[in-house]
Amino acid sequence: MTNNLLQIDTADGVRTIRINRPDKLNALNAATIDALDAAFAGAATDDAVRVVVLTGAGPKAFVAGADIAEMNALTPVQGRDFSLRGTRMMRRVEKLNKPVIAMINGFALGGGLELAMCCHLRVAADTAKVGQPEINLGLIPGFGGSQRLLRLCGRAATLELCLTGAPVNAERALQLGIVNRVVPAAELEAETMKLAAQLANAAPLALRGMLDCVNIGGECGIEEGLEYESAQFGLMFATEDMREGTSAFLEKRKPAFAGK
C-alpha cells in the first residue's frame, strides 16, 4: 500500500512503514503524524503482522525533525496540541504489542530521534546522525525526547544532547545506548530485515508478554514489576506456543509458533 505520505509493505510477517517525504527529509507534519498513527493502529490488529520496521524514504534521512514551516505559525495552544498529537502517536508505537524496529538510514534529529526512541529496537547506518537540536530553534523537545533519552542513556547524556543541541554520530549513539546496533550503510536494510525475520519467527505471545513487562514494569517499583512478570510468565503456560516451544526443545527440533 502506498499513499503520498507513507509506503507500506508486508512480507513474511514483517510490515515495513516508510515515511515518504524525502524532499522534506521526511519531516513530521500533522498529516504525517496522523498517517503514522493510523498505520500503527492497523498493524496492531492485523494478524499477518508480527514485526514492524519503520524507516524514512531517500538516502539522507530517517526523519530530520518536525516540520518547522508548519510549526512557525502555531499559537501556544496549537503548539501544545501539536506536541500532544505527536506524543499520542509515539505512545501508540511504544505500546504496540508487536516489536517495532527503527531502521535509521540517515538524520534522526528532533522529532526524528523521538520517533526512533519510541521504537523497541534501533538499527543505525554508520553514516547516521542523531540529536535533539530544539535549543537552536528556541524550543525544547516536544514529543518525549527529554523523557526517553533520560530512560535510555541517563541524565548526563540527556542534558548534553538537549542543552547543546549538537548531533552525535552513530558510534557515539551506540556508546550512549541510544541505538542497539550500528552497521555499514550498504548493509542496513539487509541486517535490519534479518533481525525482523528472527523476531517474526519467534513466539508472538511471548514477545508481547516481554514488551508488556518492560513497558509496564519499567514504570513501576521493583516489587510491582516482579509481580507483573510472574503473572505474565504464568499466562504463557496457557498458550499452545509454550507447549510447542518446550516440546521442540526436548525433541531437538525447530519450533513452529502459531501465536496461540
Stockholm file with secondary structure:
# STOCKHOLM 1.0

chainA/1-260         MTNNLLQIDTADGVRTIRINRPDKLNALNAATIDALDAAFAGAATDDAVRVVVLTGAGPKAFVAGADIAEMNALTPVQGRDFSLRGTRMMRRVEKLNKPVIAMINGFALGGGLELAMCCHLRVAADTAKVGQPEINLGLIPGFGGSQRLLRLCGRAATLELCLTGAPVNAERALQLGIVNRVVPAAELEAETMKLAAQLANAAPLALRGMLDCVNIGGECGIEEGLEYESAQFGLMFATEDMREGTSAFLEKRKPAFAGK
#=GR chainA/1-260 SS CBCSSEEEEEETTEEEEEECCGGGTTCBCHHHHHHHHHHHHHHHHCTTCSEEEEEESSSSEEECCBCHHHHTTCCHHHHHHHHHHHHHHHHHHHTCSSCEEEEECSEEETHHHHHHHHSSEEEEETTCEEECGGGGGTCCCCSSHHHHHHHHHHHHHHHHHHHHCCCEEHHHHHHHTSCSEEECGGGHHHHHHHHHHHHHTSCHHHHHHHHHHHHHHTTSCHHHHHHHHHHHHHHHTTSHHHHHHHHHHHTTSCCCCCCC
#=GC SS_cons         CBCSSEEEEEETTEEEEEECCGGGTTCBCHHHHHHHHHHHHHHHHCTTCSEEEEEESSSSEEECCBCHHHHTTCCHHHHHHHHHHHHHHHHHHHTCSSCEEEEECSEEETHHHHHHHHSSEEEEETTCEEECGGGGGTCCCCSSHHHHHHHHHHHHHHHHHHHHCCCEEHHHHHHHTSCSEEECGGGHHHHHHHHHHHHHTSCHHHHHHHHHHHHHHTTSCHHHHHHHHHHHHHHHTTSHHHHHHHHHHHTTSCCCCCCC
//
